[in-house]
Amino acid sequence: MIRALIADDEASARSRLRRQLSPCGDLEIVGEAEDGLSAVDQIVTLQPAVLFLDIQMPGLNGFEVLRALPPETPRPLVIFITGFDQHALAAFEADAAAYLLKPVQQERLLQIVDRIRPLLLNAASHARELERVERVLRTQVLPLRHIVAKLRNRFVLLTPANISLFAISDGLVWAFTPSAKCLVNYQLADLEAGLPADQFFRASRAALINIAHIAEVKPFAKSTFSLTMNDAAQTEILVGERRAKLLRQLLPGL
């Protein structure tokens, strides 16, 4: 059996897709997600082989869901569901990624299911399909509206404005807030590219800080600064001479 997950914020769309997939006797719908955060959680928990993913969902959109998956989670083959116009669909078509236009037509849906069956049985073809999806993701550089973080044994959504800093510790990236420390599955470079440049500052190779959450600035040796953040641990960040010049541009008067 092919384990599949449906992620769509519209209950009627999920129900319709289930009905349209009923002729596929070898496909089992193991779960449904009604928003992006639930999709992340169910992909991690259920590890479906195939994911029917609506791109336009509240909270996290489909692209953000895929970017937020922990690196150790097996990647499902993704069938994107979208109402995008033809110009936006060029990214999918250029890489031959599987997609469905809303309202989903059963004939097209069953054709795509037929296409992915052999991919699941061939490791090389499976890897090429996953790379196609990665290339589509790289073309969709969108602002990060929310940050998915893991707090103990659950996923939570963080608003960027409420995050004091991101920092690398023991090879992992953590988000620090005034009340908690959470693990995130983003690279600092991706966070820097997706968050507002006038709000988040790359203070060092290992730290990306929220300017609004600086509690104290202390002059340090050779035109450098030591920053104390307002997170729960009052983390201290040393800003080197080169980056200190950029910090002065963001904070006139230093």
DASUL-V413776 format. One record per backbone hydrogen bond with DSSP energy under -0.5 kcal/mol. NH is the residue of the N-H (numbers start at 1). CO is the residue of the C=O. If there is no record, write none. Layout:
NH,CO + NH,CO
This chain:
2,26 + 3,1 + 4,28 + 5,50 + 6,31 + 7,5 + 7,52 + 8,6 + 8,33 + 11,9 + 14,10 + 15,11 + 16,12 + 17,13 + 18,14 + 19,15 + 20,16 + 21,17 + 22,18 + 22,19 + 24,21 + 25,23 + 27,24 + 28,2 + 28,26 + 29,27 + 30,4 + 30,28 + 31,4 + 33,6 + 36,58 + 39,35 + 40,36 + 41,37 + 42,38 + 43,39 + 44,40 + 45,41 + 46,42 + 47,42 + 47,43 + 49,3 + 50,3 + 51,77 + 52,5 + 53,51 + 53,79 + 54,7 + 54,52 + 55,81 + 57,55 + 60,58 + 62,55 + 65,61 + 66,62 + 67,63 + 68,64 + 69,65 + 69,66 + 73,70 + 77,49 + 79,51 + 80,78 + 80,98 + 81,53 + 82,100 + 89,85 + 90,86 + 90,87 + 91,88 + 93,89 + 94,90 + 95,91 + 96,93 + 97,92 + 100,80 + 102,82 + 109,105 + 110,106 + 111,107 + 112,108 + 113,109 + 114,110 + 115,111 + 116,112 + 117,113 + 118,114 + 119,115 + 120,116 + 120,117 + 121,117 + 121,118 + 122,118 + 122,119 + 123,121 + 126,122 + 127,123 + 128,124 + 129,125 + 130,126 + 131,127 + 132,128 + 133,129 + 134,130 + 135,131 + 136,132 + 137,133 + 138,134 + 139,135 + 139,136 + 140,136 + 140,137 + 141,139 + 142,140 + 144,194 + 145,143 + 147,158 + 149,156 + 150,183 + 151,149 + 151,154 + 152,150 + 154,151 + 156,149 + 158,147 + 158,156 + 162,159 + 163,160 + 164,176 + 165,176 + 166,208 + 167,174 + 168,206 + 169,172 + 172,169 + 173,184 + 174,167 + 175,182 + 176,165 + 177,180 + 178,162 + 182,175 + 183,150 + 184,173 + 185,148 + 191,187 + 192,188 + 193,189 + 194,190 + 195,191 + 199,196 + 200,196 + 201,209 + 203,201 + 203,207 + 204,207 + 207,204 + 208,166 + 209,201 + 210,164 + 211,199 + 211,209 + 213,210 + 214,211 + 215,213 + 215,228 + 216,228 + 218,226 + 220,224 + 223,220 + 224,221 + 225,239 + 226,218 + 227,225 + 227,237 + 228,216 + 229,227 + 229,235 + 230,213 + 232,177 + 234,231 + 237,227 + 239,225 + 239,237 + 240,203 + 240,238 + 244,240 + 245,241 + 246,242 + 247,243 + 248,244 + 249,245 + 250,246 + 251,247 + 254,251
